[in-house]
Amino acid sequence: MTNLFIIDEMYTSGFKTGM
């Protein structure tokens, strides 16, 4: 469960940075 939360945060951060 914790991994999912970390992945979600990382995914959002990467998406924002990519944009």
Secondary structure, 3 states (H helix, E strand, C coil): CHHHHHHHHHHHHHHHHHC
